[in-house]
């Protein structure tokens, strides 16, 4: 069994992306988006994503529709939908997300968005079984 006090885990990590757990069909990732930062517009073909916000405020943009997000909010992004999450507040936007199936390499840590983008471009952030 894996057990996390998820809000505490998310709040104590300053990393842009940290994979906490990877299974055969799902993956748990925590993220911290700095003020003025964003995840970056993307589409996950064949991967559903559920994001739960722990602290901070921002905008969720999914298929061109924008909604404000804050602590306690949850956003579902079905596979194939263009999306981005932007920190619009003065503090980090902290969240955890579940991908189904996994999207990132097991145990990967990207300290910044730029580090994560570089790893993805180099093919160094592939989920297990890719």
C-alpha positions in Angstrom: 0.0 0.0 0.0 1.1 3.5 -0.8 -0.2 6.2 1.6 0.2 10.0 1.2 -1.1 13.0 3.0 -1.4 14.5 -0.4 -1.9 18.2 0.4 1.1 18.0 2.7 3.2 16.2 0.0 2.2 18.8 -2.6 2.8 21.8 -0.4 6.3 20.7 0.7 7.6 20.2 -2.9 8.9 23.3 -4.7 9.6 21.2 -7.8 7.6 21.9 -11.0 6.9 18.2 -11.4 7.4 15.2 -9.1 6.1 11.8 -9.8 5.0 10.2 -6.5 3.6 6.9 -7.7 3.2 5.0 -11.0 1.0 2.0 -11.6 0.1 0.0 -14.7 -2.9 2.2 -15.5 -2.5 5.5 -13.5 0.1 7.8 -12.2 0.1 10.4 -9.3 2.1 13.6 -9.8 2.5 16.7 -7.7 3.2 20.1 -9.4 4.1 23.6 -8.2 3.7 26.4 -10.7 5.5 29.6 -9.7 3.7 33.0 -9.8 3.4 34.1 -13.5 4.2 30.5 -14.6 2.1 27.9 -16.4 2.1 24.3 -17.3 2.1 25.1 -21.0 -0.5 24.4 -23.6 -0.6 20.7 -24.4 -2.7 17.8 -25.5 -2.4 14.2 -24.1 -3.6 11.8 -26.8 -5.1 8.7 -25.1 -4.5 10.0 -21.5 -7.1 11.3 -19.2 -6.0 13.8 -16.5 -7.6 14.9 -13.2 -6.1 17.9 -11.4 -6.9 18.9 -7.8 -5.7 22.2 -6.6 -4.1 22.4 -3.1 -3.2 26.1 -2.8 -2.8 29.3 -4.9 -5.1 30.6 -7.7 -5.0 30.4 -11.4 -6.8 29.9 -14.7 -7.7 26.5 -16.1 -8.0 26.7 -19.9 -9.5 23.6 -21.5 -10.5 23.5 -25.2 -10.6 27.3 -25.2 -12.9 27.6 -22.1 -11.3 29.4 -19.1 -12.3 28.9 -15.5 -10.7 30.3 -12.3 -9.2 27.6 -10.0 -8.3 27.7 -6.3 -7.8 25.5 -3.3 -10.2 22.5 -3.4 -11.1 22.8 -7.1 -10.8 19.8 -9.4 -10.6 19.9 -13.2 -11.0 16.9 -15.5 -9.2 17.0 -18.8 -10.4 14.1 -21.1 -7.8 12.6 -23.5 -7.2 14.7 -26.6 -8.3 18.1 -25.2 -6.0 21.0 -25.5 -5.3 22.5 -22.0 -3.1 24.8 -19.9 -3.0 25.9 -16.3 -1.7 29.4 -15.5 -0.8 30.8 -12.1 -2.4 34.2 -11.9 -1.7 34.8 -8.2 1.2 36.0 -6.0 1.9 32.6 -4.5 2.8 29.2 -6.0 -0.1 27.3 -7.6 0.2 23.8 -6.0 -1.7 20.8 -7.3 -1.7 17.1 -7.7 -2.8 15.3 -10.8 -3.6 11.7 -11.8 -2.9 10.6 -15.3 -4.5 7.5 -16.8 -2.5 5.8 -18.2 0.9 7.2 -16.9 2.4 10.2 -18.8 5.8 10.6 -17.2 8.8 8.4 -16.3 8.4 6.7 -13.0 10.0 8.7 -10.1 11.0 11.6 -12.3 11.6 15.0 -10.8 11.7 18.2 -12.8 12.7 21.1 -10.7 11.6 23.7 -13.4 9.3 23.7 -16.4 12.3 24.3 -18.6 14.0 21.2 -17.2 10.8 19.1 -17.8 10.4 20.5 -21.4 14.1 19.6 -22.1 13.7 16.1 -20.8 10.5 15.5 -22.8 12.2 16.9 -26.0 15.2 14.6 -25.4 12.9 11.5 -24.9 14.0 11.2 -21.3 10.6 11.4 -19.8 8.8 8.5 -21.2 6.2 6.5 -19.1 7.0 2.8 -18.4 6.3 0.5 -21.2 6.7 3.1 -24.0 
